[in-house]
Amino acid sequence: MMGSQSREVMDSRPMVVVAGELNVDIIVSGADVMPEWNREKLVDGFEVVLGSSSAITACALASLGADVRFVSVVGEDDFGRFCTDELQRMGVNTEHVTRLPGIKTGVTLSFSTPVDRGLLTYAGSIPLLKPELIPKKLLGKARHLHFGSYYLQDGMRNHWAELFRRLRLDGTSTSFDTGWDVANQWDREGISALLAETDLFIPSEDELLRIFPAERVAEVLESGLPPVAGLVAVKQGARGASLRELDGSVSRAEPYQVAPVDTTGAGDCFNAGIIYGYLLGYRGGKLIRFANACGAVSTLGIGGTGSLPTVEAVRKLQAVVKA
C-alpha cells in the first residue's frame, strides 16, 4: 500500500512512527562468552548501549534519512534517560516517550560472539505501552508505522490489528517484527489476524517456522501462510533473506560477505532497510538486496547502533562486495 494522495509519494524525509519497547543492552562480547557456574572467564569486550528491536530500527531509519518519531514508555531512571538521550543523539524524535515514576526501564544482557548471540531480558517498562499513549495526531502525519517485539509488548498485542486497519484505510503503510516469544506460545491466531492488515511482515527464519510450523521457509511462503495484505520478508542470517511478493511468488537474496564484529541489531537494521526501501518505491530483488546490505553494514560495529547503515554506506557495500 502506498501513501494517500495528500502525501508526497517521494518525500525527501518520509515520517515514520516507531511504537515500541525501549531498553538498555549490556553486551558482553568475545569468542567464548557462555557463563559457567562457579567459574570465572575473561571476555574481549563490554558495552552499555541502546537496545530493543524497535529502537535500533528507529535509529537505522533515521540514519538512512527518514524523519523518525518514537513512541514508548521508560522508567524515570538513569537507564530511561540514557535511552532517550541516545535516540536523540542518533536523530530520533523522543517527544512522545512517556516516563513513568516507580518503574524500572528494561534491560537486556547480550552474550555476543562474531556468529551469534544469546539474550537475557528484564522486562521492566517494556510491556507498558498502551494505545492511548500513541497520539492520533502524530499518526495522521505519518507515512508509515512500525513496531518490533510483538510478544514483549503486552499492552498493545490485542490492539495492533485494529490500529493497522485504520491506518491503512488512511493511506499509511504498516510493518512489524515479531521478535522471540519467551513464553513459547507464538500466538498464531493473533499474528494471522494482524497479517491481514500489514504491508511488511519481517520475521526471522526461526520465528516464522515456529508461528507457522514447517520444515523450510519456502514451504511457509509458498503455501503455509494465512491471507496476507502485503510483503513478507524473512531474515535468514548467513543464508541471506527471502521475499514473498503480493502475487505469491518468492525471491531469494544471498547475504553480503563481510567480516562481522557483532551481529547484535543486524536484523533490526534489515527491518529499517526494508521499510526505507519500500517507502522509496523499491520492490522485488532491489528491495531485499538493499535490506540485506543494511543488515551487513550493521555487523561492522559493536551493538545494534555501533555501525548504522546510511544510503552511502549501502551503495558502497553493494559496489564492492558480492551478494
MOGI-V161523 format. One record per backbone hydrogen bond with DSSP energy under -0.5 kcal/mol. NH is the residue of the N-H (numbers start at 1). CO is the residue of the C=O. E is the energy in kcal/mol with one decimal. If there is no record, write none. Layout:
[[NH & CO & E] [NH & CO & E]]
//
This chain:
[[7 & 4 & -2.0] [11 & 8 & -1.1] [14 & 11 & -0.6] [16 & 14 & -0.5] [16 & 67 & -2.5] [17 & 144 & -2.7] [18 & 16 & -0.5] [18 & 69 & -2.5] [19 & 17 & -0.6] [19 & 146 & -2.3] [20 & 18 & -0.7] [20 & 71 & -2.1] [23 & 51 & -0.6] [24 & 106 & -2.1] [25 & 49 & -3.4] [26 & 24 & -0.5] [26 & 108 & -3.1] [27 & 25 & -0.7] [27 & 47 & -2.7] [28 & 26 & -0.5] [28 & 110 & -3.1] [29 & 27 & -0.5] [29 & 45 & -2.1] [30 & 112 & -1.8] [35 & 33 & -0.6] [39 & 36 & -1.6] [44 & 29 & -1.3] [45 & 29 & -2.1] [47 & 27 & -2.2] [49 & 25 & -3.0] [49 & 47 & -0.5] [51 & 23 & -2.7] [56 & 52 & -2.4] [57 & 53 & -2.3] [58 & 54 & -2.2] [59 & 55 & -2.5] [60 & 56 & -2.4] [61 & 57 & -2.4] [62 & 58 & -2.3] [63 & 59 & -2.3] [64 & 60 & -1.9] [65 & 61 & -1.3] [66 & 61 & -2.6] [67 & 14 & -2.1] [68 & 66 & -0.9] [69 & 16 & -2.3] [70 & 93 & -2.9] [71 & 18 & -2.7] [72 & 96 & -1.0] [74 & 98 & -2.7] [76 & 100 & -1.7] [77 & 75 & -1.8] [81 & 77 & -2.2] [82 & 78 & -2.5] [83 & 79 & -2.3] [84 & 80 & -2.1] [85 & 81 & -2.7] [86 & 82 & -2.5] [87 & 83 & -2.3] [88 & 84 & -2.4] [89 & 85 & -2.4] [90 & 86 & -1.6] [91 & 88 & -1.8] [92 & 87 & -2.8] [93 & 68 & -2.5] [96 & 70 & -0.6] [97 & 94 & -1.9] [98 & 72 & -2.9] [98 & 96 & -0.6] [100 & 74 & -2.8] [100 & 98 & -0.6] [101 & 99 & -0.5] [103 & 100 & -1.1] [106 & 22 & -0.7] [107 & 122 & -1.9] [108 & 24 & -3.0] [109 & 120 & -3.6] [110 & 26 & -2.8] [110 & 108 & -0.6] [111 & 109 & -0.5] [111 & 118 & -3.0] [112 & 28 & -2.9] [112 & 110 & -0.8] [113 & 116 & -3.1] [118 & 111 & -1.7] [120 & 109 & -2.2] [122 & 107 & -3.4] [123 & 121 & -0.6] [125 & 104 & -1.0] [126 & 123 & -2.7] [128 & 125 & -1.8] [129 & 126 & -0.6] [133 & 130 & -2.0] [134 & 131 & -1.9] [135 & 133 & -0.7] [139 & 135 & -2.0] [140 & 136 & -1.9] [141 & 137 & -0.6] [141 & 138 & -1.4] [142 & 138 & -0.6] [142 & 139 & -0.9] [143 & 15 & -2.7] [144 & 15 & -1.3] [145 & 173 & -2.1] [146 & 17 & -2.5] [147 & 175 & -1.2] [150 & 177 & -0.9] [151 & 178 & -1.3] [152 & 149 & -0.9] [153 & 149 & -1.5] [154 & 152 & -1.7] [155 & 127 & -1.7] [156 & 153 & -1.4] [157 & 153 & -1.3] [159 & 156 & -2.5] [160 & 156 & -1.2] [163 & 159 & -2.1] [164 & 160 & -3.3] [165 & 161 & -2.3] [166 & 162 & -2.2] [167 & 163 & -2.2] [168 & 164 & -2.7] [169 & 165 & -1.8] [170 & 166 & -1.1] [171 & 168 & -1.2] [172 & 167 & -2.6] [173 & 143 & -2.0] [173 & 171 & -0.5] [175 & 145 & -1.7] [176 & 200 & -1.7] [177 & 147 & -1.6] [182 & 180 & -1.0] [184 & 181 & -1.5] [191 & 187 & -2.5] [192 & 188 & -2.6] [193 & 189 & -2.0] [194 & 190 & -2.0] [195 & 191 & -2.2] [196 & 192 & -0.8] [196 & 193 & -0.6] [197 & 194 & -2.0] [198 & 195 & -1.1] [199 & 174 & -0.7] [200 & 174 & -1.4] [201 & 231 & -2.5] [202 & 176 & -2.4] [202 & 200 & -0.5] [205 & 235 & -2.4] [208 & 204 & -2.6] [209 & 205 & -2.3] [210 & 206 & -0.8] [210 & 207 & -0.7] [211 & 207 & -2.1] [212 & 208 & -2.8] [214 & 209 & -0.5] [220 & 216 & -1.2] [221 & 217 & -2.6] [222 & 218 & -2.3] [223 & 219 & -2.1] [224 & 219 & -0.8] [224 & 220 & -1.6] [225 & 220 & -0.6] [229 & 195 & -2.3] [231 & 199 & -2.7] [232 & 244 & -1.6] [233 & 201 & -2.8] [234 & 232 & -0.5] [234 & 242 & -2.9] [235 & 203 & -2.2] [235 & 233 & -0.5] [236 & 240 & -2.6] [239 & 236 & -2.4] [240 & 237 & -2.1] [241 & 253 & -2.2] [242 & 234 & -1.9] [243 & 251 & -2.8] [244 & 232 & -3.0] [245 & 243 & -0.6] [245 & 249 & -3.1] [248 & 245 & -1.6] [251 & 243 & -2.5] [253 & 241 & -2.5] [257 & 322 & -1.2] [258 & 256 & -1.1] [260 & 258 & -0.9] [261 & 299 & -3.6] [262 & 299 & -1.6] [263 & 113 & -0.7] [266 & 263 & -2.1] [269 & 265 & -2.2] [270 & 266 & -2.1] [271 & 267 & -2.1] [272 & 268 & -1.9] [273 & 269 & -2.2] [274 & 270 & -2.6] [275 & 271 & -2.5] [276 & 272 & -3.1] [277 & 273 & -2.6] [278 & 274 & -2.2] [279 & 275 & -2.3] [280 & 276 & -1.5] [281 & 278 & -1.3] [282 & 277 & -2.8] [286 & 283 & -0.9] [287 & 283 & -0.9] [288 & 284 & -2.0] [289 & 285 & -2.3] [290 & 286 & -1.7] [291 & 287 & -2.1] [292 & 288 & -2.4] [293 & 289 & -2.2] [294 & 290 & -1.9] [295 & 291 & -2.2] [296 & 292 & -2.3] [297 & 293 & -2.4] [298 & 294 & -1.6] [299 & 295 & -1.0] [299 & 296 & -0.7] [300 & 297 & -1.6] [301 & 298 & -1.1] [306 & 303 & -1.0] [308 & 305 & -0.6] [314 & 310 & -2.5] [315 & 311 & -2.4] [316 & 312 & -2.3] [317 & 313 & -2.4] [318 & 314 & -2.7] [319 & 315 & -1.5] [320 & 316 & -1.5] [321 & 317 & -2.7]]
//
